[in-house]
């Protein structure tokens, strides 16, 4: 039989024979575990989960700024004013189109900063112009839907009001995340997303972001910003 005509059955039959199986099972029954896998977040309350999230963020090069909801504009402005070495003296910013940003005065505050020459608020009607603005921007501002305490990961969906380039193309990604949305492990977030499917379609893209873009493929030398932001800030909204 030619290789191109091989079927899945042809592949599995020899394996089943070696394992002593007379037939391929149509389904696999979940075993009864004597011991469940240990999770580092077991037994933590929400405050402890938040502390764990902050601790893990520090390990992977993320700067966390904690703030009450009323001061998110001030917190974000402080990050941009402080700047990073690679950012130009006069830079552009792209931000998600989020009613929480508008209500807090974030747009007005950021656009009024001395080192910000232009603020672009995501407008789905402008199409490619949004991605072009994100590519040129030094800072991208988004609002994550959840955080994961175990790995300091944020869950960042894209959509009509926040394209994926907002968090992927700028030099610096500033992500706001509510402390109340921090979950123990990724499985908890996936269960929430599965439940949302029952209510309607999910975003076209959901990014799980754990720290600045980095690689060590070349001679084990760590390089940041190869395929994403060089810097990530979490503005943790208490």
C-alpha positions as CSV (number, residue, x, y, z in Angstrom):
1,X,0.0,0.0,0.0
2,X,1.4,3.4,-1.0
3,X,2.2,5.8,1.9
4,X,-0.3,8.3,0.6
5,X,-3.1,5.8,0.9
6,X,-2.5,5.0,4.6
7,X,-5.5,5.5,6.9
8,X,-5.7,6.2,10.6
9,X,-6.7,2.6,11.1
10,X,-3.5,1.4,9.3
11,X,-1.5,3.5,11.8
12,X,-3.3,2.4,14.9
13,X,-3.6,-1.4,14.2
14,X,0.1,-2.2,14.8
15,X,0.1,-0.1,17.9
16,X,-2.9,-1.8,19.3
17,X,-1.4,-5.2,18.5
18,X,1.8,-4.4,20.4
19,X,-0.3,-3.3,23.4
20,X,-2.3,-6.5,23.3
21,X,-5.5,-4.9,22.3
22,X,-7.9,-6.9,20.2
23,X,-9.8,-3.8,19.1
24,X,-9.4,-0.1,19.2
25,X,-11.5,1.5,21.9
26,X,-14.1,3.9,20.6
27,X,-13.6,6.1,23.6
28,X,-11.3,6.4,26.6
29,X,-12.8,6.4,30.1
30,X,-11.5,8.9,32.5
31,X,-9.6,7.1,35.3
32,X,-10.4,7.5,38.9
33,X,-7.4,9.4,40.3
34,X,-6.2,8.5,43.7
35,X,-4.3,11.8,43.9
36,X,-5.2,15.0,42.1
37,X,-2.4,17.2,40.7
38,X,-1.2,19.8,43.3
39,X,-1.8,23.4,42.3
40,X,0.3,26.2,43.8
41,X,-2.9,28.3,44.2
42,X,-4.9,25.7,46.1
43,X,-6.5,27.2,49.2
44,X,-5.8,30.8,48.3
45,X,-8.5,33.5,48.7
46,X,-8.9,36.3,46.2
47,X,-6.5,38.6,47.9
48,X,-3.8,35.9,48.0
49,X,-4.4,35.2,44.3
50,X,-3.8,38.8,43.5
51,X,-0.6,38.8,45.5
52,X,0.5,35.7,43.7
53,X,-0.3,37.3,40.4
54,X,1.9,40.3,41.3
55,X,4.7,38.1,42.6
56,X,4.8,36.0,39.4
57,X,4.6,39.1,37.2
58,X,7.9,40.4,38.8
59,X,9.6,37.1,37.9
60,X,9.0,37.5,34.2
61,X,9.8,41.2,33.8
62,X,6.4,42.8,34.2
63,X,6.0,46.0,36.1
64,X,2.8,46.1,38.1
65,X,1.1,49.4,39.2
66,X,-1.8,49.0,41.6
67,X,-4.5,51.7,41.6
68,X,-8.1,52.3,42.6
69,X,-10.5,52.5,39.6
70,X,-10.9,56.2,40.1
71,X,-7.2,56.8,39.4
72,X,-6.5,54.6,36.3
73,X,-5.9,57.6,34.1
74,X,-3.3,58.9,36.5
75,X,-1.6,55.5,36.7
76,X,-1.4,55.1,33.0
77,X,-0.2,58.7,32.5
78,X,2.6,58.1,35.1
79,X,3.9,55.1,33.1
80,X,4.0,57.0,29.8
81,X,5.6,60.1,31.4
82,X,8.3,58.0,33.0
83,X,8.9,56.4,29.6
84,X,11.3,53.6,28.5
85,X,14.8,54.1,27.0
86,X,13.7,53.1,23.5
87,X,10.7,55.5,23.4
88,X,11.2,58.7,21.5
89,X,10.9,62.0,23.3
90,X,7.6,62.7,21.4
91,X,5.6,59.5,20.8
92,X,2.3,58.2,19.7
93,X,-0.2,56.1,21.7
94,X,-2.9,53.7,20.5
95,X,-5.7,52.6,22.9
96,X,-8.7,50.4,22.9
97,X,-12.1,52.0,22.4
98,X,-13.3,51.3,26.0
99,X,-16.1,53.1,27.9
100,X,-14.1,52.7,31.1
101,X,-11.3,54.6,29.6
102,X,-13.6,57.4,28.5
103,X,-15.4,57.5,31.8
104,X,-12.1,57.8,33.8
105,X,-10.8,60.6,31.6
106,X,-7.9,58.4,30.4
107,X,-8.1,59.6,26.8
108,X,-7.9,63.3,27.7
109,X,-5.2,62.7,30.3
110,X,-3.0,60.8,27.9
111,X,-3.5,63.0,24.9
112,X,-2.5,66.0,27.1
113,X,0.9,64.6,28.2
114,X,3.9,66.6,27.0
115,X,5.6,63.5,25.5
116,X,2.6,62.3,23.5
117,X,2.2,63.8,20.1
118,X,-0.9,61.8,19.1
119,X,-3.5,59.4,20.6
120,X,-5.3,57.0,18.4
121,X,-8.5,55.4,19.7
122,X,-9.3,52.1,18.0
123,X,-12.0,52.7,15.3
124,X,-13.0,49.5,13.5
125,X,-14.4,51.6,10.6
126,X,-10.9,52.8,9.8
127,X,-9.6,49.3,9.1
128,X,-5.9,49.1,8.3
129,X,-5.3,52.6,9.6
130,X,-5.7,51.2,13.1
131,X,-2.9,48.6,12.6
132,X,-0.7,51.3,11.0
133,X,-1.2,53.5,14.1
134,X,-0.4,50.5,16.4
135,X,2.8,49.7,14.4
136,X,4.0,53.3,14.8
137,X,3.0,53.7,18.5
138,X,5.3,53.5,21.4
139,X,2.4,52.6,23.8
140,X,-0.6,50.4,23.4
141,X,-3.3,50.5,26.1
142,X,-5.9,47.7,26.6
143,X,-8.2,46.3,29.2
144,X,-7.8,42.6,29.8
145,X,-10.8,40.4,30.7
146,X,-8.9,38.3,33.3
147,X,-5.6,37.4,34.9
148,X,-4.1,34.1,35.9
149,X,-2.4,34.0,39.2
150,X,-0.2,31.0,38.7
151,X,1.7,32.5,35.7
152,X,0.9,36.2,35.8
153,X,-0.9,35.8,32.5
154,X,-3.5,38.2,31.2
155,X,-6.4,37.2,28.9
156,X,-6.7,39.7,26.1
157,X,-9.5,39.3,23.5
158,X,-9.6,41.2,20.3
159,X,-12.7,42.6,18.7
160,X,-14.3,45.6,17.0
161,X,-13.2,47.9,19.8
162,X,-9.7,46.5,20.3
163,X,-7.8,44.9,17.5
164,X,-5.0,42.4,18.4
165,X,-2.4,44.8,17.1
166,X,-3.1,47.2,20.0
167,X,-1.2,44.8,22.3
168,X,1.2,43.2,19.9
169,X,2.8,46.0,17.8
170,X,3.6,48.9,20.1
171,X,7.0,49.0,22.0
172,X,5.2,49.1,25.3
173,X,1.9,47.3,26.2
174,X,0.0,48.8,29.1
175,X,-2.7,46.3,30.2
176,X,-5.4,47.1,32.8
177,X,-6.8,44.2,34.7
178,X,-9.4,44.1,37.5
179,X,-8.1,42.4,40.6
180,X,-11.5,40.7,40.9
181,X,-11.0,38.9,37.6
182,X,-7.8,37.1,38.6
183,X,-8.3,33.3,38.5
184,X,-6.0,30.6,40.0
185,X,-5.0,28.7,36.9
186,X,-5.6,28.7,33.1
187,X,-8.2,25.9,33.4
188,X,-10.4,28.3,35.4
189,X,-10.3,30.9,32.6
190,X,-11.0,28.2,29.9
191,X,-14.0,27.0,31.8
192,X,-15.3,30.6,31.9
193,X,-14.7,31.0,28.1
194,X,-16.5,27.7,27.5
195,X,-19.5,29.0,29.5
196,X,-19.5,32.1,27.4
197,X,-19.8,30.1,24.2
198,X,-23.3,29.1,25.4
199,X,-24.3,32.8,25.3
200,X,-22.8,33.7,22.0
201,X,-19.6,33.6,19.9
202,X,-16.3,34.4,21.4
203,X,-13.8,37.0,20.1
204,X,-12.0,36.1,16.9
205,X,-8.8,36.1,18.8
206,X,-8.0,35.7,22.5
207,X,-4.3,36.2,23.4
208,X,-2.9,34.8,26.6
209,X,0.0,37.1,27.4
210,X,2.7,36.2,29.9
211,X,5.4,38.9,29.9
212,X,7.3,40.8,27.3
213,X,8.0,39.1,23.9
214,X,11.3,37.3,24.2
215,X,13.4,34.5,22.6
216,X,16.7,32.8,23.4
217,X,16.9,30.8,20.2
218,X,20.2,32.3,19.1
219,X,23.1,31.0,21.3
220,X,20.8,31.1,24.3
221,X,21.0,34.9,24.4
222,X,17.7,36.3,25.7
223,X,16.4,39.1,23.4
224,X,13.1,41.0,24.1
225,X,10.8,42.5,21.7
226,X,11.4,40.1,18.8
227,X,7.8,39.5,18.0
228,X,5.9,41.7,20.4
229,X,6.3,44.5,23.0
230,X,9.7,44.9,24.8
231,X,8.0,46.1,27.9
232,X,4.7,45.2,29.6
233,X,3.0,47.1,32.4
234,X,0.0,45.7,34.3
235,X,-2.2,48.4,35.9
236,X,-4.0,46.3,38.5
237,X,-7.3,47.9,39.3
238,X,-8.2,47.2,43.0
